[in-house]
Amino acid sequence: MERLLVLAAPDRPTLGAVRHLPGLQAAEAAGQLWLRGLPATGELPLPVRALPAVQAYELDAQGRLFAAGQRTPTALLPNLTWQPLAEFVPLEIPTAALPAQVAPRYQVRLVPSGRAQAGAALLTTLAAWQAYAEAAPESRLRPLRFAASAEGQVLVLGTPLPPLASQEYWQQGNLLLPAGFDFEAALLGPLLAQQLNAEADALLLFSPDGSWERVPLAHLVPATRSAVRLTVASFE
């Protein structure tokens, strides 16, 4: 009736890459993550095939699990508490404070920049983003990715950026700076990237006053209408 995947519990962040796909549910038990709602036949979507699954099963109407390609069941589906994937892996932009052991010895300051750069990201409201996503052609959504914060703000990345009332950002590596601003010292950008994001697994989103937020790359999802609707539904 359907296919299931099993992942190791530490791989939960990787599920963010498929949370936009409709109908998926997840559960956790005994250090394993279970993903269901996959069609019984046909090729799985590329983001699903890219997941680091440790086991794949086919599930029949009696709750029996069959290893891929086998006709004899190997186990019964455990009694699990299932959640929609959008709830199991919520989207958010967590706020981070500068850790004491790596904080710069002076306050980070941004100053007006004398050079212009192309915008790489924007920060807007969930309502404005939803209205745009519902009306825009798919060709305009396809190059974009987004993540939503618990406060209802949405960070959108890609080219071309949508024409929304928003704060636009320039990109320096994995740093996002408000358009029109730059660090007061040229070497400060690479230094902050090394100290605050050594694993390069996140974007650092700066405000004009020098404060910043950490946006894990795993929280960015493709800008599809279904992904936007699921995000809006999670707030409702």
C-alpha positions in Angstrom: 0.0 0.0 0.0 2.8 2.4 0.7 6.6 2.6 1.3 8.4 3.6 4.5 11.9 4.7 5.2 13.8 4.4 8.4 16.6 6.9 9.4 18.8 7.3 12.4 17.6 9.9 14.9 20.6 12.3 14.5 19.5 12.6 10.8 16.3 14.5 11.7 17.5 17.8 10.1 17.7 16.1 6.7 13.9 15.7 6.7 13.7 19.4 6.2 14.5 18.8 2.6 11.3 16.8 2.1 8.8 18.6 4.5 7.3 20.4 1.5 6.1 17.1 -0.1 2.4 16.5 0.6 1.1 13.6 2.7 4.3 12.7 4.5 4.2 11.7 8.2 7.0 10.9 10.6 7.5 9.3 14.0 10.5 8.6 16.3 11.1 5.5 18.5 14.1 3.7 19.9 16.6 6.0 18.2 15.1 5.7 14.8 13.0 8.0 12.6 10.2 6.5 10.5 8.9 8.3 7.4 5.6 7.2 5.8 3.2 8.4 3.1 5.4 7.5 0.2 3.6 6.0 -2.9 3.7 2.2 -3.3 4.9 2.3 -6.9 6.9 4.6 -9.1 10.1 6.5 -8.6 10.4 8.5 -5.4 11.1 12.2 -5.7 14.8 13.1 -5.8 14.8 14.8 -2.3 13.4 11.5 -0.8 16.0 9.4 -2.6 18.7 11.7 -1.2 17.7 11.0 2.4 20.3 8.9 4.4 17.8 6.0 5.0 19.2 2.9 6.8 16.2 0.8 5.8 13.4 0.8 3.3 10.1 -1.1 3.6 6.9 -1.8 1.9 3.8 -1.9 4.1 0.7 -3.9 3.4 -2.9 -3.5 4.7 -2.2 -5.9 7.6 0.7 -3.7 8.9 3.4 -6.1 7.8 6.7 -4.8 6.7 8.5 -6.2 3.6 12.1 -5.4 2.9 12.5 -3.8 -0.5 12.0 -6.4 -3.3 11.1 -9.2 -0.9 7.8 -11.2 -0.8 8.1 -12.4 2.8 7.4 -10.0 5.6 10.2 -9.3 8.0 8.3 -7.6 10.9 5.2 -5.7 11.9 4.9 -2.0 11.9 5.5 -0.8 15.5 2.8 1.1 17.3 4.1 4.7 16.6 2.7 8.2 17.2 2.7 9.8 13.7 2.9 13.5 13.1 2.6 15.5 9.8 6.1 16.1 8.7 5.6 19.9 8.8 5.0 19.5 12.6 7.7 16.9 13.1 10.3 19.2 11.5 9.1 22.7 12.0 10.5 25.6 10.1 12.1 28.4 12.2 14.9 30.9 12.2 16.4 30.4 15.7 17.9 33.4 17.4 21.5 32.9 18.6 23.7 34.9 20.9 27.4 35.3 20.4 29.1 32.5 22.4 31.5 34.0 25.0 34.4 31.8 23.9 34.4 33.1 20.3 32.8 36.5 20.5 34.7 39.4 18.9 36.5 41.7 21.4 34.5 44.7 20.2 30.9 45.1 19.1 30.2 44.3 15.5 29.3 47.4 13.6 27.8 47.8 10.1 28.4 51.1 8.2 26.9 52.5 5.0 28.6 51.0 2.0 29.9 53.0 -1.0 29.4 50.1 -3.4 26.3 48.4 -4.8 25.7 44.6 -5.0 22.9 42.6 -6.4 20.3 41.5 -3.8 20.6 37.8 -2.8 17.8 37.5 -0.2 14.9 39.4 1.4 13.1 39.3 4.7 9.3 39.8 4.5 6.1 38.8 6.3 4.4 35.4 5.9 1.2 37.1 4.6 3.1 38.9 1.9 5.0 35.8 0.9 1.8 33.7 0.7 0.1 36.3 -1.4 3.0 36.3 -3.9 3.4 32.5 -4.0 -0.3 32.0 -4.7 -0.2 34.4 -7.7 3.3 34.0 -9.1 4.0 31.6 -12.0 6.0 28.5 -11.1 8.9 29.7 -13.2 9.4 32.6 -10.7 9.1 30.3 -7.7 11.4 27.6 -9.0 14.8 29.5 -8.3 13.8 30.5 -4.8 14.1 28.9 -1.3 12.6 30.1 2.0 12.5 29.6 5.7 9.9 31.0 8.2 10.5 32.1 11.8 8.3 31.5 14.7 7.4 35.3 14.6 6.0 35.0 11.1 8.9 36.4 9.2 10.1 34.7 6.0 13.6 34.7 4.6 13.6 34.2 0.8 16.8 33.5 -1.2 17.3 33.2 -5.0 17.5 35.1 -8.2 15.4 37.0 -9.3 14.0 38.0 -5.9 10.2 38.6 -5.8 9.0 42.3 -5.8 7.8 42.4 -2.2 7.9 45.1 0.5 10.8 43.8 2.4 14.4 44.2 3.7 16.8 43.2 1.0 20.2 41.6 1.8 23.6 41.3 0.1 25.5 38.0 0.5 29.1 37.5 1.4 29.7 33.8 1.5 27.3 32.5 4.2 26.8 36.0 5.6 23.7 38.1 4.8 24.1 41.9 5.3 21.3 44.5 4.9 21.5 46.1 1.5 23.5 49.3 1.6 25.6 48.2 4.6 29.0 46.5 5.1 31.3 45.7 8.0 33.4 48.6 9.2 36.6 46.4 8.7 37.1 44.5 5.5 38.5 41.4 7.3 35.7 41.2 9.7 33.4 39.2 7.4 35.7 36.2 7.0 36.6 36.3 10.7 33.0 36.1 11.8 32.2 33.4 9.3 35.1 31.3 10.7 34.3 31.9 14.3 30.5 31.8 14.3 29.8 29.3 11.5 32.9 27.1 11.3 31.0 24.1 9.8 29.4 26.4 7.1 26.0 24.7 7.8 24.0 28.0 8.3 23.5 31.5 7.1 24.2 34.4 9.5 21.5 37.1 9.0 22.7 40.5 10.2 20.7 43.6 11.2 21.9 47.1 10.7 22.7 47.4 14.4 25.1 44.4 14.2 22.9 41.8 15.9 22.4 38.5 14.0 20.5 35.3 13.7 21.6 31.9 12.6 19.5 30.2 9.8 20.4 26.5 9.4 20.7 25.6 5.7 18.6 22.5 6.4 15.6 24.8 7.2 15.6 26.3 3.7 13.0 24.5 1.4 12.2 25.0 -2.2 9.6 27.7 -2.9 6.6 25.7 -4.0 3.0 26.6 -3.5 2.4 23.5 -1.5 5.4 24.3 0.8 4.1 27.8 1.4 0.6 26.5 2.1 1.9 23.9 4.6 3.9 26.6 6.4 0.9 28.9 6.6 -1.2 26.0 7.9 1.4 25.3 10.6 0.9 28.8 12.0 -2.9 28.4 11.9 
